[in-house]
């Protein structure tokens, strides 16, 4: 091991801005600057002017400010030679930026690297409301306004909250679970998250919730997209920032950082699915997720029994449920050190920076020796996993190639063709139902296969009480059931069951 090429995290910082006056509250740049100042202090101070690499996670709360990386540098009073802002606010971004920072330390390109991100969607919404502007309650959906809808969007599959339920319903069926069994598993997982958040001073919501509170629809827990109620989806209405500072072991020791404060960066692995959510081999699994997690453990020479703490990305229950099955993480153990995106807070692309900070805090506190971080971005599209440890990991060297896309392509199943012009009989591959803010169904969406095996979309109108009940009451499993899609007056297909 070469100490000059061994990356370690020496400082982490997290900020929650709960300022009531939205015009006095911090914007994303202010949150990022505050988070890195906190990381500097956590590292003993004096690191700021040494930062030669600054990586920022893209933000959407104040889109008119983008790109913000130069503004963050100016706010910190630094002029790093290397500056980058991710092209999009993806959930895997912080893990990827950590891996890239470790590679730059390992190659000698950088001595001190900082990674940071923030969102102020709570502030942005309050400012818009106070100014009489349009408030969109779905942070990701607003990014598509003014753009001509593509095929899936014409059926309502626009934002992540529309798409992840397709995986939830497909995996439930593939795992042989009833609706009640699957919801109970989600409720147990999310209840554990809420307990973690209750003990985490940096979590946004710190009131523990029972399984029944999480799975039962109510005025405070309205249905969003079947089968997810509000307490099962990411909470983006937050003002949160988080960042961390990475340097070499040699530099940390030269500056007098004690071994009890050092957290070693292990190797990571990235893999992704097709950007088109209709060009997936199935909705029952993710080859990219599997490869990312399995290759990360393999690259660090670790088994799951040697992992003490995990952060399995939790925008929606299907993600950590798939991930824990891949690695064998027990359901009874919390799959988060933050509290999940519902309770810890869901600042769009930057949640995993909070996970890095929380994992560092927990490892320093002696709660474990090795921690596994898994970030997921897009529409179950981008996967990046990485390990943190209290000690150097034998055999790990930097830089390393963390791209495992070739391996992912080799294990992925065949992808069906999408037939946008088809109308006729088919069977349900997966589905969801959307609800308005009053909790009434607006429409269902069916992903179906035609007799040739091609994939197509159809809708179930919200006023089709029998059709909506068939999809949601749990009396039968809709997946695999036959139906017929016919063209409606607006040109979209409508689905009718035939058995």
C-alpha positions in Angstrom: 0.0 0.0 0.0 1.3 3.4 -1.0 0.0 6.0 1.5 0.3 8.8 -1.2 -2.0 6.8 -3.4 -4.5 5.6 -0.8 -7.7 7.6 -0.7 -9.3 8.4 2.7 -12.3 10.5 3.7 -11.3 13.0 6.4 -14.3 15.3 6.6 -18.1 15.2 6.1 -20.7 17.8 6.5 -24.5 17.9 6.4 -26.9 20.9 6.5 -30.7 21.0 7.0 -32.1 24.5 6.5 -35.5 24.8 8.1 -35.8 28.6 7.8 -39.5 29.5 7.6 -39.0 32.7 5.5 -38.3 31.3 2.0 -36.6 34.5 1.0 -34.2 34.2 3.9 -33.6 30.5 3.4 -30.5 29.3 1.6 -30.5 28.4 -2.1 -28.6 25.3 -3.3 -25.3 27.1 -3.7 -25.5 28.4 -0.1 -26.3 24.9 1.2 -23.4 23.4 -0.7 -21.0 26.1 0.6 -22.2 25.5 4.2 -21.9 21.7 3.8 -18.3 21.9 2.7 -17.4 24.3 5.5 -18.9 21.8 7.9 -16.8 19.0 6.2 -13.7 21.2 6.6 -14.4 21.7 10.3 -15.1 17.9 10.7 -11.7 17.3 9.2 -10.0 19.6 11.7 -10.1 22.8 9.6 -7.6 24.2 7.1 -8.5 22.0 4.1 -10.4 24.5 2.1 -7.6 26.3 0.3 -6.0 22.9 -0.5 -8.9 21.7 -2.5 -7.7 21.1 -6.0 -10.8 19.1 -7.2 -14.4 20.1 -6.8 -17.3 17.9 -8.0 -20.9 19.0 -7.7 -24.1 17.1 -8.1 -26.5 18.7 -10.5 -29.5 20.5 -8.8 -33.0 21.3 -10.0 -34.5 23.5 -7.3 -33.1 26.7 -8.8 -32.5 25.6 -12.4 -31.8 29.2 -13.5 -28.6 29.1 -11.4 -27.1 26.1 -13.3 -24.3 25.3 -13.7 -23.4 26.1 -10.1 -19.9 24.6 -9.7 -18.1 28.0 -10.3 -20.5 29.7 -7.9 -19.8 27.1 -5.2 -16.0 27.6 -5.7 -16.4 31.3 -5.4 -18.6 31.0 -2.3 -15.8 28.9 -0.8 -13.1 31.3 -1.9 -11.2 28.6 -3.8 -10.0 28.1 -7.4 -9.6 24.4 -7.9 -8.1 23.4 -11.2 -10.5 20.5 -11.6 -14.2 21.4 -11.6 -17.2 19.3 -12.7 -21.0 19.3 -12.3 -22.8 16.1 -13.2 -25.0 16.4 -16.3 -28.1 15.3 -14.5 -29.2 14.9 -10.8 -29.0 11.1 -10.7 -29.1 9.2 -7.4 -25.9 7.3 -8.2 -24.0 10.6 -8.7 -22.4 11.0 -5.3 -21.1 7.4 -5.3 -19.7 7.8 -8.8 -18.1 11.2 -7.8 -16.5 9.5 -4.7 -15.1 6.8 -6.9 -13.8 9.3 -9.4 -12.2 11.4 -6.5 -10.5 8.2 -5.2 -9.2 7.5 -8.6 -7.7 11.0 -8.9 -6.1 10.7 -5.5 -4.7 7.2 -6.5 -3.3 8.5 -9.8 -1.7 11.5 -8.2 -3.9 14.0 -10.2 -5.4 15.4 -7.0 -4.3 15.8 -3.4 -7.5 17.1 -1.9 -10.9 16.5 -3.5 -14.3 17.7 -2.5 -17.7 16.4 -3.5 -20.9 18.2 -2.6 -24.6 18.7 -3.6 -27.8 20.2 -2.3 -31.4 20.8 -3.1 -33.8 23.5 -1.8 -37.0 22.4 -3.2 -39.0 23.3 -0.1 -37.7 26.9 -0.4 -38.3 27.0 -4.1 -41.9 25.9 -3.7 -42.5 28.4 -0.9 -41.0 31.2 -3.0 -43.2 30.3 -6.0 -46.3 30.2 -3.8 -45.5 33.5 -2.2 -44.9 35.1 -5.6 -48.1 33.7 -7.1 -46.2 31.3 -9.3 -47.0 27.8 -10.4 -46.1 25.2 -7.8 -45.5 21.7 -9.1 -45.5 19.1 -6.3 -43.5 16.6 -8.3 -39.9 17.8 -8.5 -38.9 15.6 -11.4 -42.1 15.9 -13.4 -41.7 19.7 -13.8 -38.5 19.1 -15.7 -40.5 17.7 -18.6 -43.0 20.6 -18.9 -43.1 22.2 -22.3 -41.6 19.2 -24.0 -43.6 17.1 -26.5 -44.4 13.8 -24.8 -42.9 10.6 -26.0 -44.8 7.3 -26.2 -44.5 6.4 -22.5 -45.3 9.9 -21.4 -48.5 9.9 -23.3 -49.6 7.2 -21.0 -48.4 9.1 -17.9 -45.0 7.4 -17.4 -43.1 10.6 -17.0 -41.4 10.8 -13.5 -39.7 8.2 -11.4 -42.8 7.8 -9.2 -44.7 6.6 -12.3 -42.1 4.0 -13.3 -40.8 2.4 -10.2 -44.3 0.8 -9.4 -43.8 -1.2 -12.6 -40.9 -2.9 -10.9 -42.7 -3.2 -7.6 -45.7 -5.0 -9.1 -43.5 -7.2 -11.4 -41.1 -8.3 -8.6 -44.0 -9.0 -6.2 -45.5 -11.4 -8.7 -42.1 -12.9 -9.6 -41.3 -13.5 -5.9 -44.7 -15.3 -5.4 -45.9 -12.7 -3.0 -49.5 -11.6 -2.5 -50.2 -7.9 -2.5 -50.6 -8.0 1.3 -47.3 -9.8 1.7 -45.4 -7.4 -0.5 -46.8 -4.3 1.2 -46.0 -5.8 4.6 -42.4 -6.3 3.6 -42.2 -2.7 2.3 -43.8 -1.5 5.6 -41.3 -3.4 7.7 -38.4 -2.0 5.7 -39.7 1.6 5.8 -40.5 1.3 9.5 -36.9 0.4 10.2 -35.8 3.4 8.1 -38.0 5.7 10.2 -36.3 4.3 13.4 -32.9 5.0 11.9 -34.0 8.5 11.0 -35.3 9.1 14.5 -31.7 8.4 15.8 -30.1 10.5 13.1 -29.8 14.2 14.0 -29.3 15.0 10.3 -32.5 13.3 9.1 -35.3 15.5 7.8 -38.2 13.6 9.4 -37.5 12.1 12.8 -40.8 10.6 14.0 -40.7 6.8 13.9 -43.6 5.1 12.0 -45.2 1.7 12.5 -45.7 -0.8 9.7 -49.5 -0.1 9.8 -49.0 3.7 9.5 -46.8 3.2 6.5 -48.9 0.7 4.5 -52.4 2.0 5.4 -53.7 4.9 3.2 -55.0 7.9 5.1 -55.4 11.6 4.6 -51.8 12.0 5.8 -50.7 9.0 3.7 -52.6 9.4 0.5 -52.0 6.9 -2.4 -49.6 8.2 -5.0 -49.0 5.5 -7.6 -50.1 1.9 -6.9 -49.1 0.3 -4.6 -47.2 3.2 -3.1 -48.7 5.7 -0.6 -46.9 8.9 0.4 -44.9 7.3 3.2 -43.3 4.9 0.7 -41.9 7.5 -1.7 -38.9 9.8 -1.6 -39.5 13.1 0.2 -38.1 15.8 -2.1 -39.7 18.8 -0.2 -36.5 19.4 1.7 -33.7 21.9 2.0 -30.6 19.8 2.5 -26.9 19.8 1.6 -24.1 17.3 2.1 -20.5 17.0 1.1 -17.2 15.3 1.9 -13.5 15.8 1.5 -11.2 13.0 0.2 -7.4 13.1 0.4 -4.5 10.7 0.5 -3.5 8.7 3.6 -0.1 10.4 3.4 -1.6 13.9 3.3 -4.0 13.2 6.1 -1.2 11.9 8.4 1.0 14.8 7.4 -1.7 17.1 8.6 -2.0 15.3 11.9 -5.4 13.5 11.3 -5.7 10.6 13.8 -6.3 7.1 12.6 -9.7 7.1 14.5 -10.9 9.8 12.1 -9.8 8.2 8.8 -12.2 6.2 6.7 -10.7 4.3 3.8 -12.4 4.3 0.4 -12.8 0.9 -1.3 -13.3 0.2 -4.9 -16.7 0.6 -6.6 -18.6 -0.7 -9.6 -21.0 1.0 -12.0 -23.5 -0.5 -14.4 -26.6 0.8 -16.1 -29.8 -0.2 -17.9 -31.1 1.4 -21.1 -32.3 4.9 -20.6 -35.5 4.0 -22.3 -37.6 2.3 -19.6 -39.5 0.4 -22.2 -36.3 -1.1 -23.5 -35.6 -3.3 -20.4 -35.4 -7.0 -20.6 -37.9 -7.3 -17.7 -39.2 -5.5 -14.7 -38.5 -8.4 -12.3 -34.8 -7.7 -11.9 -32.0 -5.4 -12.9 -28.8 -6.8 -14.4 -27.0 -3.5 -13.8 -28.0 -3.5 -10.1 -26.8 -7.1 -9.7 -23.5 -6.5 -11.4 -22.8 -3.3 -9.5 -23.4 -4.9 -6.1 -21.7 -8.2 -6.8 -18.7 -6.7 -8.5 -18.2 -4.2 -5.7 -18.0 -6.9 -3.1 -15.7 -9.0 -5.3 -13.4 -6.1 -6.0 -12.9 -5.5 -2.3 -12.6 -9.2 -1.5 -15.6 -9.0 0.8 -18.6 -11.2 1.5 -21.8 -9.9 2.8 -21.0 -11.4 6.2 -18.1 -8.9 6.4 -20.4 -6.0 5.7 -21.7 -4.4 9.0 -23.7 -1.5 7.6 -25.4 -0.8 4.3 -27.2 2.0 2.5 -29.4 0.5 -0.2 -30.9 3.3 -2.2 -34.6 3.8 -1.2 -36.4 6.1 -3.5 -39.2 3.5 -3.6 -39.4 0.1 -1.9 -38.7 -2.1 -5.0 -35.1 -0.8 -5.1 -33.8 -1.9 -1.6 -36.0 -5.0 -1.8 -34.3 -6.1 -5.1 -30.8 -5.0 -3.7 -31.1 -6.9 -0.5 -32.1 -10.1 -2.3 -29.0 -9.8 -4.6 -26.5 -9.5 -1.7 -28.4 -11.5 0.9 -28.9 -8.6 3.4 -31.3 -9.8 6.1 -34.7 -8.1 6.1 -34.6 -7.6 9.8 -31.5 -5.4 9.6 -31.8 -1.7 8.6 -30.8 -1.1 5.0 -29.9 2.5 5.7 -27.6 4.6 7.9 -29.5 7.8 7.0 -33.2 6.8 7.3 -34.1 6.4 3.7 -35.3 9.0 1.2 -38.7 9.2 2.9 -37.5 10.1 6.3 -33.8 11.0 6.0 -34.8 13.2 3.1 -34.7 12.9 -0.6 -32.8 15.8 -2.2 -33.1 14.4 -5.7 -29.5 13.4 -6.9 -27.6 14.1 -3.6 -29.1 11.6 -1.1 -26.0 9.4 -1.3 -23.8 12.3 -0.2 -25.8 12.2 3.0 -25.3 8.4 3.0 -21.5 8.8 2.7 -21.5 11.3 5.6 -23.7 9.1 7.8 -21.7 6.0 7.0 -18.5 7.8 7.9 -20.0 8.9 11.2 -21.3 5.4 12.0 -17.9 3.8 11.2 -16.0 6.3 13.2 -18.4 5.6 16.1 -17.4 2.0 16.1 -20.8 0.7 14.8 -19.0 -1.5 12.2 -15.8 -2.0 10.3 -17.1 -2.2 6.6 -20.0 -0.3 5.0 -21.5 -0.8 1.6 -23.1 2.1 -0.3 -25.5 1.5 -3.2 -26.9 4.4 -5.3 -29.5 4.1 -8.0 -30.4 6.8 -10.4 -32.9 7.7 -13.2 -35.7 5.2 -13.7 -33.9 2.2 -12.1 -31.3 3.0 -14.7 -27.9 3.9 -13.1 -26.2 1.8 -10.4 -23.1 2.6 -8.5 -21.9 0.8 -5.4 -18.8 1.4 -3.3 -17.3 0.3 0.1 -16.0 2.4 3.0 -13.9 0.9 5.7 -12.2 1.6 9.1 -8.9 0.2 7.7 -7.1 -0.3 4.4 -8.7 -3.0 2.4 -6.1 -5.6 1.3 -5.3 -5.7 -2.4 -7.3 -2.6 -3.2 -5.4 -0.1 -5.4 -6.2 3.1 -7.2 -6.9 4.2 -9.9 -9.2 1.3 -11.0 -11.8 0.8 -13.8 -15.2 0.8 -12.2 -17.2 0.5 -15.4 -18.7 -3.0 -15.7 -21.1 -2.4 -18.5 -19.7 -5.1 -20.7 -20.3 -7.7 -18.0 -23.9 -6.4 -17.5 -24.7 -6.7 -21.2 -23.5 -10.3 -21.1 -26.0 -11.3 -18.3 -29.0 -9.2 -19.5 -31.9 -11.1 -21.1 -33.4 -10.4 -24.5 -35.2 -7.1 -24.8 -38.6 -7.2 -26.5 -39.5 -4.8 -29.3 -41.9 -1.9 -28.5 -44.9 -1.7 -30.9 -46.5 1.7 -30.5 -49.0 1.0 -33.3 -50.3 -2.3 -32.0 -53.9 -2.7 -30.9 -55.5 -6.1 -29.9 -55.1 -8.9 -27.4 -52.2 -9.2 -25.0 -51.2 -10.2 -21.5 -50.3 -7.9 -18.6 -46.5 -7.8 -18.0 -46.8 -5.1 -15.2 -48.9 -2.1 -14.3 -49.7 0.7 -11.9 -52.5 3.1 -11.1 -52.1 6.9 -10.6 -54.1 9.0 -8.1 -54.9 12.6 -7.7 -54.2 14.6 -4.5 -57.6 13.7 -3.1 -56.7 10.0 -3.4 -59.0 9.2 -6.3 -57.7 7.1 -9.2 -57.0 9.1 -12.4 -56.0 6.1 -14.6 -54.2 2.9 -14.7 -51.3 2.0 -17.0 -50.7 -1.4 -18.4 -47.4 -2.7 -19.8 -48.5 -5.6 -21.9 -47.1 -8.2 -24.4 -48.9 -9.0 -27.6 -49.0 -12.5 -29.1 -45.7 -11.8 -30.9 -44.0 -11.0 -27.6 -43.7 -7.3 -28.4 -44.3 -4.7 -25.6 -47.0 -2.1 -25.7 -48.9 0.3 -23.4 -52.6 0.7 -22.6 -54.6 2.6 -20.0 -57.4 1.8 -17.7 -59.7 4.9 -17.2 -60.0 6.2 -13.7 -63.8 5.8 -13.9 -63.6 2.2 -14.8 -64.3 1.0 -11.2 -64.1 -2.7 -12.1 -60.8 -2.3 -14.0 -59.2 -0.3 -11.2 -60.4 -2.7 -8.6 -59.0 -5.7 -10.5 -55.6 -4.0 -10.5 -55.6 -2.9 -6.9 -57.7 -5.0 -4.6 -55.3 -7.9 -4.3 -57.9 -10.6 -4.8 -56.0 -11.9 -7.9 -52.6 -11.2 -9.4 -53.2 -9.2 -12.5 -49.8 -10.0 -14.0 -50.0 -12.6 -16.7 -53.8 -12.1 -17.2 -55.2 -11.6 -20.7 -57.0 -8.5 -22.0 -57.7 -6.6 -25.2 -56.5 -3.1 -26.0 -58.7 -0.9 -28.3 -58.2 2.6 -29.6 -60.0 5.3 -27.8 -61.2 8.6 -29.1 -58.0 10.4 -28.2 -55.9 7.8 -30.1 -54.6 6.0 -26.9 -55.3 2.4 -26.2 -57.7 1.4 -23.5 -57.4 -2.0 -21.8 -60.3 -4.4 -21.1 -59.9 -7.7 -19.2 -61.1 -10.8 -21.1 -61.3 -13.4 -18.4 
